[in-house]
Each structure stands twice: as C-alpha cells, then as structure tokens.
Amino acid sequence: VFDGDEGPNTGGMGAFAPTPRIDEDMMDRIKKEVLRPAVAGMKADGRRFVGCLFAGLMITVDGPMVIEFNCRFGDPETQAIMPLLDCDLYEVLTSCVQGQLSEEAVKVMPNTSSVSVVMASNGYPGSYDSGHIISGLERARCVPGTTVFHAGTKAETHATQATNGGVQGTVPEIHRLARRSSMMSTKTQTIVTSGGRVLAVTATGKGLSEARERAYVAARSIHFSGAFFRRDIANLSQSAERGRLMSNSNNNKTYLSAGVDLSMEQA
C-alpha cells in the first residue's frame, strides 16, 4: 500500500501500460506458455471460453509465472489499458460473442503510454471513514490526457431552500408568489468517498514519463480528508528523467520541464 511495496497487501494502488519489461519475445512466450494453453485446455474439457480472460503474471528469471486467472477485467490494470484502445470495445466484445473476433479488431494507440494512480481513504486496506467531500475533480480533468475513474465514491444531493425576497405585486399576488417561492428549492450535488480505493486517476502521454507526470499532477489536484496515494507508480530514475528532458529536441513542454515538483502535496 505504501511506496517501495511497503505495508499490507492491497487490491492494487496503480498500474501502467505498456511495461518496458515485456518485449516482443516475452510476449510471444506468454502467449505460447500461458494464454493459448489455458484457452485450449478449457476447450478440450468441453468448456469453451468466450469473454475476457485476465491473467495475473509474475516475470521471473525462469520466465512468466501465473498468479491467478480472472474471468473479468483486472482492477486497476483496466484503468490504465482502456485509454490506450483505438477501437470500439463494444464491437470487440460483440465479435467475441459472435465468434468473429480477428486480431485486427483490437487496436491500440501507437507510441502512447498510460499511468493510473489510485487515491485511497486513510486506513485502507484496513478500516476507514467514508462520506468525505471530494474536491478538485474538474481541475484534475483539465490536465491533458486525463481520465478520473470513480471506484469508492457516491453522489449526494442537497436541497437549498429559496428565499422570498424581492416579491412584488398586489397583496393577493404577493401571498401567492410567496407561497410558491417557499416551496421552491435548488439542488446541489457533491461527490463523497464511499470506499477504500476511491479514485483511479489515469493519464496518457507520448511515453511513460509524460503519462506519469500528468497522472500525478492530476492526482495532486484532487482533495478529500485522509486521501493518500503511492508516489512511485511507474517511477523512472532521475538520470533517465534528466536525459529525456535534455533530448527533447522538439521543445515539447512538460510539467517537469516547467519545474513542477511531482513529490509535492498539491499541484
């Protein structure tokens, strides 16, 4: 739950895609040793699988090792993957059901990375309070390439009674308008926390470093009582960051090049 993989285990405090640890050779090995045998095995048992098969893997010195399989999308991995799709997910899933899925149906945006940072309630993964007002969501969405996925949130609607001031007219009209005004109210909506993992703040960029900058700037724009998040999701070395900035020949502006400190509490 904390930086450096410290603290109790959680359902996931962030994700990024694609990972530089998986090259084409390793991806081919995963398909050959894990994915295709799993699907073929179910078919051989008379249980042909149609749907989303999520494989949780560890890459070891001996190759890919399976932790688990889930018949659903993973969380928070999905929040990092979905923004990279350059196709209609509905059409992909429909093609699965109809038995017409082709390799060309699933397309991803080229030269694009995604980073998702989970904002959690104080105390997670243990006990935690809920009902805290969340602010800064609109500000976070102003960061380019950012999507804020809601997990442990809910909307609360509050009614505000209208006032009777400024009513003019004859005496009967004043009484009638005053009664109507007293029954009128305006409704305001606030978003509050309702779970342990509250939000998944996700951003895309031209490379992992840019996506990470955007995700953390957006996360630091959002506030609620007791909020915390890991600060090392998709972390790159300082030397790599400096090299990337110095080699930025086309002078694209980034948060780091503008002097934004990603370790600060607020954006």
C-alpha positions as CSV (number, residue, x, y, z in Angstrom):
1,V,0.0,0.0,0.0
2,F,3.0,2.4,0.5
3,D,5.9,3.4,-1.6
4,G,8.6,0.8,-2.2
5,D,6.0,-2.0,-1.8
6,E,5.9,-1.4,2.0
7,G,2.9,-2.1,4.2
8,P,-0.1,-4.5,3.9
9,N,-1.1,-6.1,0.6
10,T,-3.9,-4.4,-1.4
11,G,-6.0,-4.9,-4.5
12,G,-3.7,-2.6,-6.3
13,M,-2.6,1.0,-5.9
14,G,-1.8,1.8,-9.5
15,A,-0.8,0.5,-12.9
16,F,0.9,1.5,-16.1
17,A,1.0,0.3,-19.7
18,P,2.8,-0.8,-21.7
19,T,5.6,-2.1,-19.4
20,P,9.1,-1.9,-20.8
21,R,9.8,-5.3,-19.1
22,I,7.7,-7.1,-21.7
23,D,9.4,-7.1,-25.1
24,E,8.1,-9.0,-28.2
25,D,10.0,-12.2,-27.3
26,M,8.5,-12.3,-23.8
27,M,5.0,-11.5,-25.1
28,D,5.3,-14.4,-27.5
29,R,6.4,-16.6,-24.7
30,I,3.4,-15.6,-22.6
31,K,1.1,-16.4,-25.4
32,K,2.7,-19.8,-26.1
33,E,3.2,-20.9,-22.5
34,V,0.2,-19.4,-20.7
35,L,-2.6,-17.9,-22.7
36,R,-3.1,-20.3,-25.5
37,P,-2.7,-23.4,-23.4
38,A,-5.2,-22.1,-20.9
39,V,-7.8,-21.5,-23.6
40,A,-7.0,-24.7,-25.4
41,G,-7.3,-26.6,-22.1
42,M,-10.8,-25.3,-21.4
43,K,-11.9,-26.1,-24.9
44,A,-10.5,-29.7,-24.6
45,D,-12.5,-30.1,-21.4
46,G,-15.7,-29.1,-23.2
47,R,-15.8,-25.7,-21.6
48,R,-15.0,-23.4,-24.5
49,F,-14.4,-19.9,-23.0
50,V,-15.8,-16.8,-24.5
51,G,-15.2,-13.5,-22.8
52,C,-12.4,-11.6,-21.0
53,L,-9.7,-13.8,-19.5
54,F,-7.4,-11.8,-17.3
55,A,-4.1,-13.5,-16.4
56,G,-2.1,-12.2,-13.5
57,L,1.6,-13.0,-14.1
58,M,5.0,-12.5,-12.4
59,I,8.0,-12.3,-14.7
60,T,10.8,-14.3,-13.0
61,V,14.3,-15.4,-14.0
62,D,12.6,-18.6,-15.2
63,G,10.0,-16.8,-17.3
64,P,6.3,-15.9,-16.8
65,M,4.6,-17.5,-13.8
66,V,0.8,-17.4,-13.3
67,I,-0.6,-15.9,-10.1
68,E,-4.2,-16.1,-11.0
69,F,-6.8,-16.1,-13.7
70,N,-10.0,-14.0,-13.6
71,C,-12.9,-14.0,-16.0
72,R,-13.2,-10.2,-15.9
73,F,-11.1,-7.2,-16.3
74,G,-8.5,-6.5,-13.6
75,D,-8.6,-3.5,-11.3
76,P,-6.7,-1.1,-11.5
77,E,-5.0,-2.6,-14.6
78,T,-8.0,-1.9,-16.7
79,Q,-8.0,1.8,-16.0
80,A,-4.5,2.0,-17.5
81,I,-5.3,-0.1,-20.5
82,M,-8.7,1.2,-21.6
83,P,-7.5,4.8,-22.5
84,L,-4.9,3.1,-24.9
85,L,-7.6,1.4,-27.0
86,D,-8.0,2.9,-30.5
87,C,-11.1,0.8,-31.2
88,D,-14.7,0.3,-30.0
89,L,-14.7,-2.0,-27.0
90,Y,-18.3,-2.9,-27.6
91,E,-17.6,-4.1,-31.1
92,V,-14.7,-6.2,-29.8
93,L,-16.8,-7.9,-27.1
94,T,-19.7,-8.4,-29.6
95,S,-17.3,-10.1,-32.0
96,C,-16.2,-12.4,-29.2
97,V,-19.8,-13.5,-28.6
98,Q,-20.4,-14.0,-32.3
99,G,-17.2,-15.9,-32.8
100,Q,-15.9,-13.4,-35.3
101,L,-13.0,-11.8,-33.4
102,S,-9.9,-11.1,-35.5
103,E,-6.5,-9.9,-34.5
104,E,-7.1,-6.7,-36.4
105,A,-10.2,-5.9,-34.2
106,V,-8.2,-4.8,-31.2
107,K,-6.1,-1.7,-31.9
108,V,-4.1,0.5,-29.5
109,M,-2.8,4.0,-30.0
110,P,0.8,3.9,-31.2
111,N,3.7,5.5,-29.2
112,T,1.3,6.1,-26.3
113,S,1.6,5.1,-22.6
114,S,-0.8,5.3,-19.7
115,V,-0.4,5.6,-15.9
116,S,-3.1,5.1,-13.3
117,V,-2.7,6.2,-9.7
118,V,-5.2,5.0,-7.1
119,M,-6.3,7.6,-4.5
120,A,-7.3,5.8,-1.3
121,S,-9.0,6.5,2.0
122,N,-6.9,6.9,5.2
123,G,-6.7,3.5,6.8
124,Y,-7.1,1.4,3.6
125,P,-6.7,-1.6,3.3
126,G,-7.9,-1.7,6.9
127,S,-10.9,0.2,8.4
128,Y,-11.5,3.7,7.1
129,D,-14.0,6.5,7.3
130,S,-16.3,7.5,4.4
131,G,-18.5,10.4,3.5
132,H,-15.7,12.9,2.9
133,I,-16.3,15.5,0.3
134,I,-14.1,15.2,-2.8
135,S,-13.0,18.5,-4.5
136,G,-10.7,19.3,-7.4
137,L,-12.2,16.8,-9.9
138,E,-12.8,19.4,-12.6
139,R,-9.3,20.8,-12.1
140,A,-7.8,17.3,-12.5
141,R,-9.7,16.8,-15.7
142,C,-8.0,19.9,-17.1
143,V,-4.7,18.1,-17.2
144,P,-4.2,16.9,-20.8
145,G,-5.0,13.2,-21.5
146,T,-6.5,12.7,-18.0
147,T,-9.5,10.5,-17.1
148,V,-10.7,10.1,-13.5
149,F,-12.3,6.7,-12.8
150,H,-14.6,6.6,-9.8
151,A,-14.5,3.5,-7.6
152,G,-15.4,4.2,-3.9
153,T,-17.5,7.3,-4.5
154,K,-21.1,8.3,-4.4
155,A,-23.2,11.4,-5.2
156,E,-25.1,13.2,-2.5
157,T,-27.8,15.7,-3.4
158,H,-28.6,18.6,-1.1
159,A,-31.7,20.8,-1.4
160,T,-31.3,24.5,-0.7
161,Q,-34.5,26.4,0.2
162,A,-35.2,29.5,-1.9
163,T,-35.8,32.9,-0.3
164,N,-38.9,35.1,-0.6
165,G,-37.1,38.3,-1.0
166,G,-37.9,40.7,-3.8
167,V,-41.6,39.6,-4.4
168,Q,-43.7,42.5,-5.8
169,G,-47.3,42.9,-6.9
170,T,-50.8,43.2,-5.3
171,V,-51.4,41.7,-1.9
172,P,-53.1,38.5,-3.2
173,E,-50.3,38.1,-5.8
174,I,-47.6,38.6,-3.2
175,H,-49.2,35.9,-0.9
176,R,-49.5,33.5,-3.9
177,L,-45.9,34.1,-5.1
178,A,-44.5,33.9,-1.6
179,R,-46.1,30.5,-1.1
180,R,-44.8,29.3,-4.4
181,S,-41.3,30.6,-3.6
182,S,-41.3,28.9,-0.2
183,M,-41.9,25.6,-1.9
184,M,-39.1,26.1,-4.5
185,S,-35.6,24.8,-3.8
186,T,-32.4,24.3,-5.7
187,K,-30.5,21.1,-5.6
188,T,-26.7,20.8,-5.4
189,Q,-24.7,17.6,-5.8
190,T,-21.4,16.7,-4.1
191,I,-19.2,13.7,-4.6
192,V,-18.1,12.0,-1.4
193,T,-16.0,9.0,-0.5
194,S,-17.7,5.6,0.0
195,G,-14.8,3.1,-0.2
196,G,-11.2,2.2,0.4
197,R,-9.9,2.7,-3.1
198,V,-11.7,5.9,-4.1
199,L,-10.4,7.1,-7.5
200,A,-8.1,5.9,-10.2
201,V,-6.5,9.0,-11.7
202,T,-5.3,8.0,-15.2
203,A,-3.4,9.9,-17.8
204,T,-1.9,9.1,-21.2
205,G,1.1,10.7,-22.8
206,K,3.8,10.2,-25.5
207,G,5.8,7.8,-23.4
208,L,5.7,6.6,-19.8
209,S,7.4,9.6,-18.3
210,E,4.9,12.1,-19.8
211,A,1.9,10.0,-18.8
212,R,3.3,9.7,-15.2
213,E,3.8,13.5,-14.9
214,R,0.2,14.1,-16.0
215,A,-1.3,11.5,-13.7
216,Y,0.5,12.8,-10.6
217,V,-0.3,16.5,-11.4
218,A,-4.0,15.4,-11.8
219,A,-3.9,13.4,-8.6
220,R,-2.5,16.2,-6.6
221,S,-5.3,18.5,-7.8
222,I,-7.9,16.3,-6.1
223,H,-8.5,16.5,-2.3
224,F,-10.5,14.7,0.3
225,S,-9.9,14.2,4.0
226,G,-7.4,11.4,4.6
227,A,-6.5,10.9,0.9
228,F,-3.3,9.2,0.1
229,F,-1.6,7.6,-2.9
230,R,1.6,5.9,-3.8
231,R,4.2,8.2,-5.4
232,D,6.3,5.6,-7.1
233,I,3.9,4.2,-9.7
234,A,5.8,3.9,-13.0
235,N,8.7,5.5,-11.4
236,L,11.7,6.2,-13.6
237,S,15.3,7.0,-12.4
238,Q,16.3,10.7,-12.1
239,S,19.0,10.2,-14.6
240,A,16.5,8.9,-17.1
241,E,14.3,11.9,-16.5
242,R,17.1,14.3,-17.0
243,G,18.2,12.5,-20.2
244,R,14.7,12.6,-21.5
245,L,14.4,16.3,-20.9
246,M,17.7,17.2,-22.4
247,S,17.0,15.1,-25.5
248,N,13.6,16.7,-26.0
249,S,14.6,18.3,-29.3
250,N,11.2,19.5,-30.4
251,N,10.8,21.6,-27.2
252,N,7.6,20.0,-26.2
253,K,6.5,21.5,-22.8
254,T,6.1,19.1,-19.9
255,Y,5.3,19.5,-16.3
256,L,8.9,18.5,-15.3
257,S,10.5,20.9,-17.7
258,A,8.3,23.7,-16.3
259,G,9.7,23.0,-12.8
260,V,6.6,21.1,-11.3
261,D,7.7,19.0,-8.3
262,L,5.8,15.7,-8.5
263,S,6.6,15.0,-4.9
264,M,4.7,18.0,-3.5
265,E,1.3,17.5,-1.8
266,Q,-0.7,19.8,-4.1
267,A,-0.5,20.7,-7.8
